[in-house]
């Protein structure tokens, strides 16, 4: 029987490959090189079966041995489902050939052996793919952590070689499946004390469900999530709040590209440090809502934002708005007292306050937003004073 099987190896292999080409569209779509590798796998599988049939104790039904005839990259070209289809067709071919390969007395035992062997190969194949998936998952997690770390360090927008850094970042995120369509934001917060590998994987899946593109990084006790896409990224970010640990969660400003995500990450991290100065801050809180606190801890980006987006627009409109804002804040936010100091009607003060809100986006009559305007006013005055304002010796 074994001699008959060895003599019929070429016949079985040819019949199996013809069936694959006839019945499986995915096989026909493969490159010629991949089809040739599959031919070697089929030969190896049949040879392995014959060795096992000759001596079940010493033979092998390990799919790793069968797939060793082909490069590991073949598992990227054909899926586990395709592999199981391949096993099924080979089994059917061997069963069909039992009439010519075996005598009537051996046919039943040969069919039983084929079924037993194919079951073992199918389980072994699943194990091969599971290990390959686990290895790819571990590699992707390490690469993802590297990308997020480079964003936090600002390598992507480093002025000393920004083009090279940007291209390197793009190649790494492309390997992670980042499509790069739409805008990008970064949110940071604390991690859950019970965040093990399984829950970390669940977090990554949740992030990828929330947005078109997603990266997750765990840095010490901080969880960093980068989201990208064309939808409402803030809403998508808020859907992930329950994945963070206790405490504040800060969302950085939205940027146009992943290469600029370092700016969003720096703002979010700075906000996470500064948010302790605002005990009633919402969760999540925008990093730009923490501009005063971030400036007070030395965040140059926050100071620059206050100058360019608040103080400079007011200065450009005309001195009467800055004068009104200064008087309103110094008079305890009293309309009447401000009007008396400026020698104008209270309605004029109201109009100017509404103009300030329109120009800056911050309402001086709101306690929190008035605080932002107050710090912007202080920053503008210091900036106008020039270098002497910083030339202080104690």
Legacy VTK file of the C-alpha trace (Angstrom):
# vtk DataFile Version 3.0
C-alpha trace
ASCII
DATASET POLYDATA
POINTS 394 float
0.000 0.000 0.000
2.815 2.381 0.874
4.591 1.568 -2.381
1.385 2.274 -4.295
1.028 5.639 -2.546
4.623 6.651 -3.211
4.262 5.674 -6.857
1.069 7.762 -7.132
2.446 10.951 -5.497
2.832 12.809 -8.813
-0.626 11.683 -9.889
-2.189 12.961 -6.644
-0.307 16.267 -6.798
-1.306 16.933 -10.405
-4.947 16.099 -9.716
-4.986 18.352 -6.632
-3.498 21.349 -8.458
-5.923 20.905 -11.363
-8.826 20.907 -8.893
-7.468 24.016 -7.170
-7.208 25.847 -10.483
-10.704 24.776 -11.484
-12.615 25.352 -8.230
-10.846 28.157 -6.334
-10.844 31.676 -7.750
-8.428 32.931 -5.098
-5.864 30.359 -6.268
-6.157 31.504 -9.872
-5.641 35.118 -8.745
-2.334 34.366 -7.024
1.009 35.226 -8.552
2.791 32.383 -10.346
5.415 32.232 -7.604
2.797 31.775 -4.885
1.067 29.059 -6.924
4.394 27.247 -7.275
4.882 27.431 -3.488
1.427 25.948 -2.987
2.419 23.126 -5.333
5.378 22.366 -3.069
3.065 22.496 -0.035
0.721 19.979 -1.698
3.637 17.674 -2.462
4.975 18.018 1.067
1.539 17.295 2.518
1.096 14.127 0.463
4.632 12.953 1.260
4.059 13.643 4.940
0.820 11.667 4.848
2.577 8.674 3.265
5.298 8.774 5.943
2.645 8.955 8.641
0.618 6.163 7.041
3.704 3.960 6.881
4.476 4.518 10.556
1.900 6.581 12.513
4.106 6.548 15.613
7.129 8.097 13.893
5.436 10.106 11.175
4.245 13.690 11.540
0.961 15.488 11.002
2.430 18.876 11.919
1.439 21.583 9.449
4.601 23.490 10.318
6.609 20.692 8.707
4.378 20.786 5.631
4.564 24.576 5.272
8.326 24.545 5.774
8.573 23.825 2.032
7.299 27.378 1.402
8.479 30.755 2.764
6.722 32.216 5.847
5.375 35.026 3.644
2.970 32.534 2.079
0.754 32.879 5.175
0.266 36.507 4.126
-0.822 35.498 0.617
-3.342 32.836 1.619
-5.586 32.921 4.648
-6.404 30.170 7.111
-9.745 29.691 5.332
-7.880 29.202 2.049
-5.549 26.707 3.713
-8.458 24.658 5.008
-9.990 24.666 1.520
-6.655 23.396 0.252
-6.648 20.559 2.821
-10.224 19.627 1.950
-9.503 19.397 -1.765
-6.425 17.235 -1.203
-8.497 14.920 0.991
-11.169 14.687 -1.703
-8.541 13.924 -4.354
-6.955 11.179 -2.279
-10.388 9.697 -1.542
-11.265 9.755 -5.248
-8.010 7.981 -6.087
-8.408 5.245 -3.487
-10.022 2.974 -6.072
-6.844 3.012 -8.158
-4.351 3.333 -5.307
-5.696 0.697 -2.942
-7.066 -2.790 -3.147
-10.633 -3.400 -2.080
-9.413 -4.675 1.285
-7.389 -1.506 1.976
-9.783 1.173 0.734
-11.745 1.592 3.953
-8.631 1.829 6.126
-7.025 4.277 3.670
-10.080 6.566 3.729
-10.124 6.471 7.518
-6.410 7.285 7.633
-6.882 10.218 5.233
-9.695 11.670 7.341
-7.718 11.287 10.554
-4.618 12.816 9.032
-6.502 15.726 7.460
-8.104 16.552 10.800
-4.705 16.699 12.476
-3.284 18.837 9.657
-6.226 21.252 9.881
-5.691 21.746 13.614
-1.947 22.150 13.082
-2.569 24.675 10.295
-4.780 26.703 12.609
-1.959 26.697 15.149
0.525 27.903 12.513
-1.730 30.806 11.572
-2.438 31.621 15.217
1.280 31.880 15.941
1.821 33.980 12.818
-1.041 36.301 13.818
0.312 36.560 17.350
3.776 37.424 16.051
2.368 40.045 13.692
0.231 41.458 16.496
3.229 41.742 18.827
5.279 43.376 16.078
2.463 45.800 15.222
2.118 46.740 18.905
5.842 47.479 19.152
5.784 49.493 15.928
2.687 51.362 17.119
4.398 52.217 20.412
7.432 53.465 18.469
5.263 55.716 16.276
3.390 57.204 19.238
6.661 57.731 21.102
8.122 59.596 18.129
5.033 61.823 18.035
5.398 62.635 21.721
9.056 63.506 21.249
8.177 65.728 18.303
10.339 63.852 15.801
7.743 64.170 13.044
7.815 67.984 13.055
11.462 68.411 13.999
12.696 71.428 12.078
16.175 69.913 11.669
15.223 67.460 8.986
11.446 67.598 8.991
11.158 66.020 5.544
13.136 62.922 6.486
11.338 62.567 9.813
7.962 62.975 8.133
8.751 60.353 5.477
9.974 57.929 8.125
6.786 58.424 10.113
4.610 57.924 7.049
6.317 54.655 6.172
5.854 53.316 9.695
2.182 54.275 9.984
1.526 52.890 6.503
2.741 49.522 7.792
0.119 49.837 10.546
-2.669 50.520 8.047
-2.994 54.284 8.668
-4.951 55.620 5.689
-4.148 59.270 6.339
-7.438 60.751 5.147
-8.764 63.729 7.061
-7.521 65.389 10.230
-5.786 64.112 13.353
-6.140 64.669 17.099
-4.414 63.278 20.168
-6.005 62.567 23.535
-4.175 61.615 26.705
-5.199 60.450 30.156
-4.346 57.902 32.791
-4.405 54.159 32.242
-6.603 51.704 34.058
-4.749 49.845 36.822
-6.051 46.576 35.384
-4.931 47.218 31.788
-3.349 43.880 30.857
-2.506 42.640 27.347
-6.054 41.447 26.703
-7.645 44.751 27.720
-4.979 46.663 25.805
-5.975 44.703 22.686
-9.639 45.512 23.375
-8.716 49.191 23.697
-6.984 49.132 20.326
-10.007 47.500 18.720
-12.317 50.091 20.295
-10.111 52.926 19.009
-10.166 51.489 15.503
-13.948 51.184 15.646
-14.264 54.786 16.799
-12.217 56.371 13.991
-10.963 55.550 10.516
-7.363 55.641 11.768
-6.173 55.005 15.306
-2.915 54.520 17.197
-2.613 53.628 20.869
0.433 54.101 23.074
0.970 53.308 26.751
3.703 55.412 28.333
4.159 54.743 32.000
0.906 55.688 33.687
-0.358 57.603 30.648
-2.542 56.401 27.830
-2.096 58.189 24.490
-4.607 57.716 21.656
-4.134 59.234 18.187
-7.243 59.395 16.008
-7.502 60.337 12.352
-10.247 60.562 9.771
-12.798 62.776 8.094
-15.584 62.601 10.680
-16.140 64.475 13.935
-12.955 63.439 15.719
-13.935 65.079 18.997
-17.123 63.021 19.201
-15.173 59.914 18.290
-12.635 60.706 21.003
-15.367 61.150 23.606
-16.668 57.657 22.813
-13.401 56.247 24.226
-13.592 57.939 27.633
-14.570 54.763 29.450
-11.348 53.131 28.216
-9.237 55.562 30.251
-8.482 55.320 33.927
-9.758 57.775 36.547
-8.832 61.426 36.325
-8.817 64.008 33.569
-8.618 63.306 29.853
-7.223 66.058 27.622
-7.846 66.383 23.876
-5.196 68.203 21.869
-6.033 70.608 19.049
-7.068 69.142 15.722
-4.305 69.196 13.100
-4.423 68.558 9.375
-1.964 65.687 9.135
-0.318 62.998 11.236
3.026 64.705 10.666
1.662 67.641 12.696
0.270 65.419 15.438
3.287 66.167 17.614
1.857 69.635 18.232
-1.475 68.154 19.292
0.322 65.627 21.508
2.460 68.285 23.210
-0.601 70.414 23.907
-2.514 67.443 25.334
0.384 66.369 27.564
0.920 69.930 28.752
-2.801 70.177 29.479
-2.701 66.948 31.474
-0.077 68.516 33.743
-1.824 71.885 33.974
-5.387 70.630 34.452
-4.811 70.150 38.183
-5.041 73.953 38.497
-8.650 73.783 37.235
-10.407 71.364 39.611
-13.794 71.750 37.920
-12.492 71.084 34.403
-14.829 68.922 32.301
-13.903 65.404 31.206
-12.704 65.463 28.528
-11.250 68.943 28.401
-9.723 70.555 25.348
-6.077 71.515 25.623
-6.980 74.960 24.242
-9.379 75.445 27.150
-6.327 75.157 29.419
-4.286 77.887 27.737
-3.884 80.017 30.919
-2.761 77.087 33.075
-0.459 75.798 30.354
1.136 79.226 29.977
1.687 79.444 33.735
3.654 76.186 33.715
5.860 77.518 30.923
4.192 76.124 27.809
5.531 78.299 24.974
2.906 76.988 22.533
0.095 78.106 24.870
1.636 81.565 25.238
2.009 81.864 21.478
-1.625 80.799 20.964
-2.887 83.383 23.444
-0.922 86.075 21.653
-1.826 85.142 18.085
-5.451 84.120 18.583
-6.576 86.464 21.365
-4.356 89.486 21.995
-3.231 90.260 18.434
-6.772 90.158 16.930
-7.978 92.564 19.638
-5.020 94.812 18.981
-5.765 94.769 15.268
-9.413 95.781 15.703
-8.570 98.884 17.672
-7.448 100.066 21.061
-10.966 100.649 22.377
-11.615 96.884 22.708
-8.396 96.286 24.647
-9.112 99.336 26.777
-12.637 98.135 27.496
-11.460 94.610 28.332
-8.781 95.939 30.690
-11.222 98.258 32.461
-13.908 95.571 32.687
-11.514 93.105 34.310
-9.938 95.650 36.649
-13.361 96.898 37.809
-14.494 93.453 38.925
-16.484 92.836 35.739
-18.988 95.519 36.571
-20.699 97.151 33.608
-21.523 100.356 35.470
-18.049 100.768 36.944
-16.461 100.106 33.558
-18.765 102.624 31.892
-17.887 105.288 34.503
-14.148 104.699 34.065
-14.395 104.945 30.271
-16.969 107.770 30.299
-19.346 105.800 28.074
-22.847 104.394 28.396
-23.194 100.831 29.881
-24.803 99.737 26.591
-21.585 100.747 24.828
-19.673 98.488 27.213
-22.091 95.644 26.481
-21.622 96.130 22.735
-17.833 96.149 23.055
-17.872 93.001 25.202
-19.926 91.235 22.546
-17.409 92.424 19.932
-14.561 91.003 22.044
-16.353 87.637 22.167
-16.858 87.718 18.394
-13.239 88.622 17.635
-11.575 86.176 20.054
-14.128 83.402 20.549
-13.965 83.965 24.328
-16.793 85.646 26.240
-15.480 88.124 28.857
-18.752 87.932 30.804
-18.176 84.230 31.510
-15.998 83.630 34.561
-13.783 80.976 32.999
-13.493 82.587 29.568
-12.854 85.959 31.170
-9.913 84.367 32.987
-8.517 83.212 29.635
-8.850 86.744 28.266
-7.207 88.175 31.380
-4.146 85.928 30.996
-3.997 86.747 27.265
-4.037 90.438 28.133
-1.175 89.945 30.593
0.800 87.936 28.027
0.257 90.645 25.417
1.442 93.400 27.731
4.567 91.428 28.635
5.233 90.765 24.972
4.794 94.442 24.131
7.257 95.359 26.884
9.961 93.458 25.010
13.014 91.667 26.429
13.154 93.943 29.477
10.035 92.272 30.847
11.995 89.025 31.168
15.203 90.625 32.383
14.517 90.137 36.076
17.232 89.583 38.694
16.317 88.442 42.180
LINES 1 395
394 0 1 2 3 4 5 6 7 8 9 10 11 12 13 14 15 16 17 18 19 20 21 22 23 24 25 26 27 28 29 30 31 32 33 34 35 36 37 38 39 40 41 42 43 44 45 46 47 48 49 50 51 52 53 54 55 56 57 58 59 60 61 62 63 64 65 66 67 68 69 70 71 72 73 74 75 76 77 78 79 80 81 82 83 84 85 86 87 88 89 90 91 92 93 94 95 96 97 98 99 100 101 102 103 104 105 106 107 108 109 110 111 112 113 114 115 116 117 118 119 120 121 122 123 124 125 126 127 128 129 130 131 132 133 134 135 136 137 138 139 140 141 142 143 144 145 146 147 148 149 150 151 152 153 154 155 156 157 158 159 160 161 162 163 164 165 166 167 168 169 170 171 172 173 174 175 176 177 178 179 180 181 182 183 184 185 186 187 188 189 190 191 192 193 194 195 196 197 198 199 200 201 202 203 204 205 206 207 208 209 210 211 212 213 214 215 216 217 218 219 220 221 222 223 224 225 226 227 228 229 230 231 232 233 234 235 236 237 238 239 240 241 242 243 244 245 246 247 248 249 250 251 252 253 254 255 256 257 258 259 260 261 262 263 264 265 266 267 268 269 270 271 272 273 274 275 276 277 278 279 280 281 282 283 284 285 286 287 288 289 290 291 292 293 294 295 296 297 298 299 300 301 302 303 304 305 306 307 308 309 310 311 312 313 314 315 316 317 318 319 320 321 322 323 324 325 326 327 328 329 330 331 332 333 334 335 336 337 338 339 340 341 342 343 344 345 346 347 348 349 350 351 352 353 354 355 356 357 358 359 360 361 362 363 364 365 366 367 368 369 370 371 372 373 374 375 376 377 378 379 380 381 382 383 384 385 386 387 388 389 390 391 392 393
